[in-house]
Amino acid sequence: MLSCQKSLFKIPDEITYLNCAYMSPQLKQVDMIGREMVSRKNQPWLIQPEDFFTTVEELKTLFAKLINAPEKDRIAVIPSASYGLATVARNIKIKPGQHILVAEEQFPSNYYAWQRVVADSGAELRVVKAPNSANRSAAWNEAILNAIDANTVLIALGNVHWADGTLYNLKRIRERADEFGALLVIDGTQSVGALPLDVSELRLDALVCGGYKWLLGPYSLGVAYYGPRFDEGIPLEENWINRHNSEDFKGLVNYQDEYKPLAGRYMMGEQSNFILAPMLSAAIAQLLDWGVANVQEYCQRISSNALEDLREMGCQIESKDQLAHHLIGVRLPPHVEMERLQAEFKKRRVLVSTRGNAIRVAPNVYNMPDDFDNLLDCFRAVWA
């Protein structure tokens, strides 16, 4: 059973940080590696040609293990989730009368990419609205399943909704997509690292993840998985390191038509980031050591009592079996003013986010039950 890991982070005791969905604090170990790697460029003669490849290979190997990808060469290093989604957008074929399916108010990067595709092709972007019902997650999943039909080319979702933690049943959505040959593309930025996800079991066509949230890594570096349907696609950029035999520096003038295998063609330029890549690798290695399922269980364990109290106070929160316990949407009863609650958060130094009409509470392994007591004190102050 995983215990509190706060000692591995630099979080002051007076701060209640329940906002990992905004940005994770950095592990002390990752901070140290970053500082060391910044200093490394003071002596560039010590950076060898093989260093352009070994760090990236380690990162790909670790992430492949985290998501149970069949092989590391299905992993690409990307600068952002939007880059990974744009790669998918460049490599799909869609025509008028067909559509791409998204959920209402999902993260903008997972909307704008598809908005551009349908604008250029004359296809439709179909948005499945969130139901206004008590059993929100189950009803929304049913609505998504019902919206998939013979004209669905691609379904683009998160594993959880970024604003309120609505948990999508990707297994059932995959089964429905298979009936019509539709692609399933997931933005895992708000789930991978805190909620188990198995790309082999779900047979995802693509998974993209920014590294600075639940992967506990630095900003401006992420990772992506691309399945067999993208093996022969066209990358967003043409760079020297994505080509066959790029390890042979003296032979780089012998231009190659052939890309690196599988997702290797989709790797960003300057993928060998000597600072950020080792940091992200160290963070993912720590997640593997903890076990992602244990992270999820820990978040549930420290939050469950407080969530029951909030439900009893009239807040709308999904039931336990429909909830991702690392990212929890709390909707207020009509008589409570959001502004008063936000002022109380600020006063007591309780850090959460407001997304749409939900308070987004996002704990991680550095939190403890006392943090949820502090959260409850804010709610009780405006209820009184």
DATA-V330154 format. One record per residue. N is the residue number from 1. RES is the residue in three letters. OMEGA is omega in whole degrees, 0 to 359 (none if undefined). Layout:
n = (N N)
res = (RES RES)
omega = (OMEGA OMEGA)
This chain:
n = (1 2 3 4 5 6 7 8 9 10 11 12 13 14 15 16 17 18 19 20 21 22 23 24 25 26 27 28 29 30 31 32 33 34 35 36 37 38 39 40 41 42 43 44 45 46 47 48 49 50 51 52 53 54 55 56 57 58 59 60 61 62 63 64 65 66 67 68 69 70 71 72 73 74 75 76 77 78 79 80 81 82 83 84 85 86 87 88 89 90 91 92 93 94 95 96 97 98 99 100 101 102 103 104 105 106 107 108 109 110 111 112 113 114 115 116 117 118 119 120 121 122 123 124 125 126 127 128 129 130 131 132 133 134 135 136 137 138 139 140 141 142 143 144 145 146 147 148 149 150 151 152 153 154 155 156 157 158 159 160 161 162 163 164 165 166 167 168 169 170 171 172 173 174 175 176 177 178 179 180 181 182 183 184 185 186 187 188 189 190 191 192 193 194 195 196 197 198 199 200 201 202 203 204 205 206 207 208 209 210 211 212 213 214 215 216 217 218 219 220 221 222 223 224 225 226 227 228 229 230 231 232 233 234 235 236 237 238 239 240 241 242 243 244 245 246 247 248 249 250 251 252 253 254 255 256 257 258 259 260 261 262 263 264 265 266 267 268 269 270 271 272 273 274 275 276 277 278 279 280 281 282 283 284 285 286 287 288 289 290 291 292 293 294 295 296 297 298 299 300 301 302 303 304 305 306 307 308 309 310 311 312 313 314 315 316 317 318 319 320 321 322 323 324 325 326 327 328 329 330 331 332 333 334 335 336 337 338 339 340 341 342 343 344 345 346 347 348 349 350 351 352 353 354 355 356 357 358 359 360 361 362 363 364 365 366 367 368 369 370 371 372 373 374 375 376 377 378 379 380 381 382 383 384)
res = (MET LEU SER CYS GLN LYS SER LEU PHE LYS ILE PRO ASP GLU ILE THR TYR LEU ASN CYS ALA TYR MET SER PRO GLN LEU LYS GLN VAL ASP MET ILE GLY ARG GLU MET VAL SER ARG LYS ASN GLN PRO TRP LEU ILE GLN PRO GLU ASP PHE PHE THR THR VAL GLU GLU LEU LYS THR LEU PHE ALA LYS LEU ILE ASN ALA PRO GLU LYS ASP ARG ILE ALA VAL ILE PRO SER ALA SER TYR GLY LEU ALA THR VAL ALA ARG ASN ILE LYS ILE LYS PRO GLY GLN HIS ILE LEU VAL ALA GLU GLU GLN PHE PRO SER ASN TYR TYR ALA TRP GLN ARG VAL VAL ALA ASP SER GLY ALA GLU LEU ARG VAL VAL LYS ALA PRO ASN SER ALA ASN ARG SER ALA ALA TRP ASN GLU ALA ILE LEU ASN ALA ILE ASP ALA ASN THR VAL LEU ILE ALA LEU GLY ASN VAL HIS TRP ALA ASP GLY THR LEU TYR ASN LEU LYS ARG ILE ARG GLU ARG ALA ASP GLU PHE GLY ALA LEU LEU VAL ILE ASP GLY THR GLN SER VAL GLY ALA LEU PRO LEU ASP VAL SER GLU LEU ARG LEU ASP ALA LEU VAL CYS GLY GLY TYR LYS TRP LEU LEU GLY PRO TYR SER LEU GLY VAL ALA TYR TYR GLY PRO ARG PHE ASP GLU GLY ILE PRO LEU GLU GLU ASN TRP ILE ASN ARG HIS ASN SER GLU ASP PHE LYS GLY LEU VAL ASN TYR GLN ASP GLU TYR LYS PRO LEU ALA GLY ARG TYR MET MET GLY GLU GLN SER ASN PHE ILE LEU ALA PRO MET LEU SER ALA ALA ILE ALA GLN LEU LEU ASP TRP GLY VAL ALA ASN VAL GLN GLU TYR CYS GLN ARG ILE SER SER ASN ALA LEU GLU ASP LEU ARG GLU MET GLY CYS GLN ILE GLU SER LYS ASP GLN LEU ALA HIS HIS LEU ILE GLY VAL ARG LEU PRO PRO HIS VAL GLU MET GLU ARG LEU GLN ALA GLU PHE LYS LYS ARG ARG VAL LEU VAL SER THR ARG GLY ASN ALA ILE ARG VAL ALA PRO ASN VAL TYR ASN MET PRO ASP ASP PHE ASP ASN LEU LEU ASP CYS PHE ARG ALA VAL TRP ALA)
omega = (183 177 180 184 185 182 180 182 177 182 180 182 183 179 172 186 178 191 180 178 174 177 180 165 185 172 177 180 180 176 181 179 179 179 179 184 173 182 184 183 171 180 186 179 178 177 185 179 181 179 177 186 188 181 180 179 177 180 179 181 181 181 177 178 182 184 181 173 185 180 184 182 170 180 174 173 185 179 185 176 181 177 180 178 178 176 176 183 181 191 174 178 182 185 179 183 176 183 170 185 175 176 179 174 173 190 187 180 179 174 185 180 183 175 178 181 183 177 181 188 184 176 184 170 185 183 179 186 176 180 177 184 182 180 191 185 181 181 180 177 178 180 178 179 182 182 180 180 186 180 178 179 186 172 182 183 160 170 170 175 189 186 187 176 176 185 180 180 187 179 179 179 176 180 179 178 180 180 184 178 182 176 174 184 187 168 183 185 183 180 186 185 178 181 183 176 183 184 179 178 183 182 178 175 174 175 178 183 164 189 194 179 188 172 174 183 181 177 174 172 179 182 182 174 176 182 187 183 177 185 185 185 181 181 177 182 177 179 188 189 179 185 178 174 180 176 181 186 182 181 183 178 175 190 185 174 187 176 167 186 172 183 179 180 185 181 181 171 185 179 184 187 189 179 188 183 176 178 180 177 180 180 180 176 178 177 178 179 178 189 185 178 178 176 179 179 179 179 178 185 184 186 193 181 180 180 176 178 180 177 180 178 177 178 178 179 180 176 186 184 179 192 166 194 176 183 193 176 179 179 188 171 188 186 184 180 180 184 178 180 178 177 179 175 182 181 185 178 174 188 174 178 170 179 185 179 182 165 182 182 189 180 173 190 177 178 180 181 179 179 178 172 178 177 180 179 178 179 182 181 181 174 186 none)
